[in-house]
Amino acid sequence: MRTNALFRALALALSLSTLGAASQALAQSNGPVNITGDVFEIFEAKKQAVFTGSVVVTQTDFTLYSPKVTAFYGEGGASDLKKIDAAGRLTLHFGPKTAKADYGTYDPKTEILHLTGNVEVTEDGTVVTGGQLFVNVTDNSSRFVSDPNSNKRVTGTFSSGN
């Protein structure tokens, strides 16, 4: 039963970690969360739950694809979720928005989603790229930052979608 509770907490945390308004909409969604992967492991001593191998997380019109998703939890188990990491080239789809990055982490305490490495967000012909993206789920704000290890700056190409 503890595994089911941890699974539900992981699924909820992942569904909350998309982009700004998408996160708020998912938090209010009653739709089922489905997570699939090749392997699901729980490491009680490390307080980690790990999905690996072509992981797909879906809820209503939200989808996350990642090679590996790890949930870190505290002494309270599933009800004490500390952090969610998605490693490897990940893709998030929510409605017309798509975000891609090499790595993503979500902190439920601060409600900050942090995407790093070749970040790209697209919506209706608009594309913004950068080294990092910070999304504050609480106030629905986003901040792109250039990659400090390269000369690439944050770039935006804006289109009306017509």
C-alpha positions in Angstrom: 0.0 0.0 0.0 2.9 2.4 0.7 4.1 1.9 -2.9 0.7 3.0 -4.2 0.8 6.1 -2.0 4.3 6.9 -3.2 3.3 6.3 -6.8 0.3 8.7 -6.5 2.5 11.4 -4.8 5.1 11.0 -7.6 2.5 11.3 -10.3 0.9 14.3 -8.7 4.2 16.1 -8.2 5.2 15.4 -11.8 1.9 16.7 -13.1 2.4 19.9 -11.1 5.8 20.5 -12.6 4.9 21.8 -16.1 4.8 25.4 -17.1 3.2 28.1 -15.0 -0.6 28.2 -15.7 -0.4 24.6 -16.9 0.8 23.6 -13.4 -2.1 25.4 -11.8 -4.6 23.8 -14.1 -3.2 20.4 -13.5 -3.3 20.9 -9.7 -7.0 21.4 -10.1 -7.5 18.4 -12.5 -9.2 15.3 -11.3 -8.1 13.3 -14.2 -6.1 10.1 -13.7 -2.3 10.3 -13.8 -0.5 7.5 -15.7 3.2 6.7 -15.5 4.9 4.1 -17.6 8.5 3.1 -17.8 10.6 0.0 -18.3 11.6 -0.2 -14.6 10.1 1.2 -11.3 12.4 0.9 -8.3 12.0 2.1 -4.7 15.1 2.6 -2.6 13.9 2.9 1.0 17.3 3.6 2.5 18.0 6.5 0.1 14.3 7.6 0.2 14.0 7.5 -3.5 11.6 6.2 -6.1 12.9 5.8 -9.7 11.2 5.2 -13.0 13.7 4.5 -15.9 13.5 3.6 -19.5 11.4 5.7 -21.8 9.3 7.2 -19.0 5.9 8.7 -20.0 3.7 10.6 -17.5 0.3 11.7 -18.7 -2.7 13.5 -17.2 -5.5 14.9 -19.3 -3.6 16.9 -22.0 -0.2 17.0 -20.1 2.6 14.6 -21.1 6.2 14.3 -19.9 8.7 12.1 -21.7 12.1 11.4 -20.0 14.6 8.6 -19.8 14.6 8.8 -16.0 12.4 10.3 -13.3 13.4 10.2 -9.6 11.3 11.2 -6.6 13.1 12.1 -3.4 11.0 11.9 -0.2 11.5 12.4 3.5 10.6 10.5 6.7 6.9 10.9 6.0 7.2 8.9 2.8 4.9 9.8 -0.1 3.3 12.7 1.9 6.8 14.2 2.4 8.0 14.7 -1.2 11.2 16.7 -1.3 12.1 16.9 -5.0 11.4 15.4 -8.4 14.1 15.1 -11.1 13.8 14.3 -14.7 17.1 13.3 -16.3 18.1 12.9 -19.9 16.6 14.9 -22.8 13.0 15.6 -21.6 10.0 16.9 -23.3 6.9 18.4 -21.7 3.7 18.9 -23.6 0.7 20.8 -22.2 -1.9 22.0 -24.7 -0.2 24.1 -27.3 3.0 24.4 -25.2 6.1 22.2 -25.6 9.2 22.5 -23.4 12.5 20.6 -24.0 15.6 20.4 -21.8 18.4 18.1 -20.8 17.4 18.1 -17.1 14.5 19.2 -15.0 13.8 19.4 -11.3 10.8 20.4 -9.3 10.8 21.5 -5.7 7.3 21.2 -4.1 8.3 23.3 -1.1 9.3 26.4 -3.2 7.0 25.4 -6.2 9.9 26.1 -8.6 10.5 24.2 -11.7 14.0 24.4 -13.0 14.9 23.2 -16.5 18.6 23.2 -17.6 20.6 22.5 -20.7 19.5 23.5 -24.2 16.1 24.7 -23.0 13.5 25.3 -25.7 9.9 26.4 -25.2 7.5 26.6 -28.2 3.9 27.7 -28.5 2.0 28.6 -31.7 5.1 29.5 -33.7 6.8 31.3 -30.8 10.1 29.8 -29.7 12.3 30.9 -26.7 15.6 29.2 -26.1 18.2 29.5 -23.3 20.5 27.6 -21.0 18.0 27.6 -18.1 14.4 28.2 -17.3 12.9 28.9 -13.9 9.1 28.7 -13.5 7.5 29.8 -10.3 4.2 27.8 -10.1 2.9 30.0 -7.3 2.9 33.3 -9.2 2.9 31.9 -12.8 6.2 33.7 -13.7 9.0 32.4 -15.9 12.7 33.5 -16.2 15.0 32.3 -19.0 18.8 32.6 -18.4 21.7 32.2 -20.8 24.1 29.3 -20.4 27.1 30.5 -18.4 29.4 27.9 -20.0 28.8 29.1 -23.6 28.3 32.3 -25.6 24.7 31.4 -26.3 22.3 34.1 -25.1 18.5 33.8 -24.5 16.8 34.0 -27.8 13.1 34.6 -28.6 11.3 34.3 -32.0 7.8 35.6 -31.6 5.0 34.8 -34.0 1.3 35.7 -34.0 0.6 32.1 -35.0 -0.9 33.1 -38.3 
